[in-house]
Amino acid sequence: MAASPDVPSTPEPDLPASEPGQRPVPVRTENLAVVFTDIVGYTARTGRQSREENARMLAEHDRLLLPLVRAFGGRKVKSIGDALLLTFRSPTDSVLCGMALQDRLAQHNASLAESERLVIRVAISLGEVRLDRGDIFGEPVNVAARVEHETPAGEIWLTDAVQLSMNRAEVPLLEVGTRELKGISQPVRIWSVQRAETGLPFGGQALARAEASRTLLDRVLPAGGLKPLSPREMARGLPALVWSTPRRRRLVFGATLVVLLVLGLVGLAALRPSARVERALARGDAERALQLLEGKDRSAQTLALRGQALALARRPSEALDAWEEAAKLDPGALDRSELLAALEEELGGPRSQAAADLLARIGAPGVRRLVSATRSDSYRRRWAAVDGLRRVHQEDSVDLRDLYLADLKMKDCGVVTRAAGKLADLGDTRAVEPLREVSQRKGLLGLTEACEAPAARAALKKLEKR
């Protein structure tokens, strides 16, 4: 690398102390996933390249990678030599983007000599950073930079904070271990993204998702990117180049109108059907929505709308089928409040596991719905949500003691007996009063005690001994 990426390209500004009577200087902070990438062997390559060759290599690097960053909602903060500093609001998207970057370069490198290949390393951290004039500062930036120094070529390493916040169902991880990092006060636990056994290094699924959601600008740019200006063109300046003759002015004006017209028509063609479908769904007209969707493309967005219409038409099994098909193309298409609510309603029903799995695949919004469902009045829904969280290793998001306390209110003898035993084992003193109430319950007609009463008394004795 040309420069150490953990050192900002510009010094952090000193925040002036507030004078008496003056308002304090506001500090903007945000919790973000911070990503560093850099080209392996960059310093050695610059030693044998001309400045023009080096510029072309970096332009090719950006052409290949930056559209993927945009596809996953990332932001390029800055370039530092060969390094990119990126931020993402979603930890899961930051890791998926890293996988897509590595797979894109693997495709690019397949037909090149080893000396011409572009190989990068990717490191990701997570935490609160300070935002200042388009740059970011703080401990997560320094941690990402230090982890990037440790990351092997072609790999993706991430900190424990990222691992704990992301959707583990979407990305297979391996624990690297705990490392002491220069300038970082505490040891950092590090994970790596598991490589695929065959094909592209990281399986290609993240890359396919990015390709399916490329921005319109990335789609219309030529495959080779924008052609760099020659030194003569740069010297003359682009305005002079474009407007140098009346004929060129007419050509540019006409081409601009054509592009705007085409983009407008494409936009109308793409937006009108979905807008009409959404209006029908808002009116509760499921049949009209299904009619409008008939014969449309099988994109993730269309399938998500179709599932929503089927759910509204009380055809839940078909709705789940449509959503599962959409999730295979792009789980993010299911991140709609109405759809999330419909999936939550399915928890505890005949296709509960399918609904829970779909919520988990959507990522953080779906996991939040599962956590919310654990507070439901429905016993089946509560525990179906817990099972869904367990399958994606997110069971720590809920306190099972709260669920067992809710179970004590049930009228099912088996459920209450189990909950009483669990609460006694956990030593939860909050259960004392509810258990006393259960121990005094009467059975049918009030002639005998309820079958769960002995279990409640046994749990109370166990709690008293603690």
Secondary structure in CASP SS format (residue, H / E / C, confidence):
PFRMAT SS
TARGET T0000
AUTHOR 0000-0000-0000
METHOD secondary structure of the structure
MODEL  1
M C 1.00
A C 1.00
A C 1.00
S C 1.00
P C 1.00
D C 1.00
V C 1.00
P C 1.00
S C 1.00
T C 1.00
P C 1.00
E C 1.00
P C 1.00
D C 1.00
L C 1.00
P C 1.00
A C 1.00
S C 1.00
E C 1.00
P C 1.00
G C 1.00
Q C 1.00
R C 1.00
P C 1.00
V C 1.00
P C 1.00
V C 1.00
R E 1.00
T E 1.00
E E 1.00
N E 1.00
L E 1.00
A E 1.00
V E 1.00
V E 1.00
F E 1.00
T E 1.00
D E 1.00
I E 1.00
V C 1.00
G C 1.00
Y H 1.00
T H 1.00
A H 1.00
R H 1.00
T H 1.00
G H 1.00
R C 1.00
Q C 1.00
S C 1.00
R H 1.00
E H 1.00
E H 1.00
N H 1.00
A H 1.00
R H 1.00
M H 1.00
L H 1.00
A H 1.00
E H 1.00
H H 1.00
D H 1.00
R H 1.00
L H 1.00
L H 1.00
L H 1.00
P H 1.00
L H 1.00
V H 1.00
R H 1.00
A H 1.00
F C 1.00
G C 1.00
G C 1.00
R E 1.00
K E 1.00
V E 1.00
K E 1.00
S E 1.00
I E 1.00
G C 1.00
D C 1.00
A E 1.00
L E 1.00
L E 1.00
L E 1.00
T E 1.00
F E 1.00
R C 1.00
S C 1.00
P H 1.00
T H 1.00
D H 1.00
S H 1.00
V H 1.00
L H 1.00
C H 1.00
G H 1.00
M H 1.00
A H 1.00
L H 1.00
Q H 1.00
D H 1.00
R H 1.00
L H 1.00
A H 1.00
Q H 1.00
H H 1.00
N H 1.00
A C 1.00
S C 1.00
L C 1.00
A C 1.00
E H 1.00
S H 1.00
E H 1.00
R C 1.00
L C 1.00
V C 1.00
I E 1.00
R E 1.00
V E 1.00
A E 1.00
I E 1.00
S E 1.00
L E 1.00
G E 1.00
E E 1.00
V E 1.00
R E 1.00
L E 1.00
D E 1.00
R C 1.00
G C 1.00
D E 1.00
I E 1.00
F E 1.00
G C 1.00
E H 1.00
P H 1.00
V H 1.00
N H 1.00
V H 1.00
A H 1.00
A H 1.00
R H 1.00
V H 1.00
E H 1.00
H H 1.00
E H 1.00
T C 1.00
P C 1.00
A C 1.00
G C 1.00
E C 1.00
I E 1.00
W E 1.00
L E 1.00
T E 1.00
D H 1.00
A H 1.00
V H 1.00
Q H 1.00
L H 1.00
S H 1.00
M C 1.00
N C 1.00
R C 1.00
A C 1.00
E C 1.00
V C 1.00
P C 1.00
L E 1.00
L E 1.00
E E 1.00
V E 1.00
G E 1.00
T E 1.00
R E 1.00
E C 1.00
L C 1.00
K C 1.00
G C 1.00
I C 1.00
S C 1.00
Q C 1.00
P C 1.00
V E 1.00
R E 1.00
I E 1.00
W E 1.00
S E 1.00
V E 1.00
Q C 1.00
R C 1.00
A C 1.00
E C 1.00
T C 1.00
G C 1.00
L C 1.00
P C 1.00
F C 1.00
G C 1.00
G C 1.00
Q H 1.00
A H 1.00
L H 1.00
A H 1.00
R H 1.00
A H 1.00
E H 1.00
A H 1.00
S C 1.00
R C 1.00
T C 1.00
L H 1.00
L H 1.00
D H 1.00
R H 1.00
V H 1.00
L C 1.00
P C 1.00
A C 1.00
G C 1.00
G C 1.00
L C 1.00
K C 1.00
P C 1.00
L C 1.00
S C 1.00
P H 1.00
R H 1.00
E H 1.00
M H 1.00
A H 1.00
R H 1.00
G C 1.00
L H 1.00
P H 1.00
A H 1.00
L H 1.00
V H 1.00
W H 1.00
S C 1.00
T C 1.00
P H 1.00
R H 1.00
R H 1.00
R H 1.00
R H 1.00
L H 1.00
V H 1.00
F H 1.00
G H 1.00
A H 1.00
T H 1.00
L H 1.00
V H 1.00
V H 1.00
L H 1.00
L H 1.00
V H 1.00
L H 1.00
G H 1.00
L H 1.00
V H 1.00
G H 1.00
L H 1.00
A H 1.00
A H 1.00
L H 1.00
R H 1.00
P H 1.00
S H 1.00
A H 1.00
R H 1.00
V H 1.00
E H 1.00
R H 1.00
A H 1.00
L H 1.00
A H 1.00
R C 1.00
G C 1.00
D C 1.00
A H 1.00
E H 1.00
R H 1.00
A H 1.00
L H 1.00
Q H 1.00
L H 1.00
L H 1.00
E C 1.00
G C 1.00
K C 1.00
D C 1.00
R C 1.00
S C 1.00
A H 1.00
Q H 1.00
T H 1.00
L H 1.00
A H 1.00
L H 1.00
R H 1.00
G H 1.00
Q H 1.00
A H 1.00
L H 1.00
A H 1.00
L H 1.00
A C 1.00
R C 1.00
R C 1.00
P H 1.00
S H 1.00
E H 1.00
A H 1.00
L H 1.00
D H 1.00
A H 1.00
W H 1.00
E H 1.00
E H 1.00
A H 1.00
A H 1.00
K H 1.00
L H 1.00
D C 1.00
P H 1.00
G H 1.00
A H 1.00
L H 1.00
D C 1.00
R C 1.00
S H 1.00
E H 1.00
L H 1.00
L H 1.00
A H 1.00
A H 1.00
L H 1.00
E H 1.00
E H 1.00
E H 1.00
L C 1.00
G C 1.00
G C 1.00
P C 1.00
R C 1.00
S H 1.00
Q H 1.00
A H 1.00
A H 1.00
A H 1.00
D H 1.00
L H 1.00
L H 1.00
A H 1.00
R H 1.00
I H 1.00
G C 1.00
A H 1.00
P H 1.00
G H 1.00
V H 1.00
R H 1.00
R H 1.00
L H 1.00
V H 1.00
S H 1.00
A H 1.00
T C 1.00
R C 1.00
S C 1.00
D C 1.00
S C 1.00
Y H 1.00
R H 1.00
R H 1.00
R H 1.00
W H 1.00
A H 1.00
A H 1.00
V H 1.00
D H 1.00
G H 1.00
L H 1.00
R H 1.00
R H 1.00
V C 1.00
H C 1.00
Q C 1.00
E H 1.00
D H 1.00
S H 1.00
V C 1.00
D C 1.00
L H 1.00
R H 1.00
D H 1.00
L H 1.00
Y H 1.00
L H 1.00
A H 1.00
D H 1.00
L C 1.00
K C 1.00
M C 1.00
K C 1.00
D C 1.00
C H 1.00
G H 1.00
V H 1.00
V H 1.00
T H 1.00
R H 1.00
A H 1.00
A H 1.00
G H 1.00
K H 1.00
L H 1.00
A H 1.00
D H 1.00
L H 1.00
G C 1.00
D C 1.00
T H 1.00
R H 1.00
A H 1.00
V H 1.00
E H 1.00
P H 1.00
L H 1.00
R H 1.00
E H 1.00
V H 1.00
S H 1.00
Q C 1.00
R C 1.00
K E 1.00
G C 1.00
L H 1.00
L H 1.00
G H 1.00
L C 1.00
T C 1.00
E E 1.00
A C 1.00
C C 1.00
E C 1.00
A H 1.00
P H 1.00
A H 1.00
A H 1.00
R H 1.00
A H 1.00
A H 1.00
L H 1.00
K H 1.00
K H 1.00
L H 1.00
E H 1.00
K H 1.00
R C 1.00
END
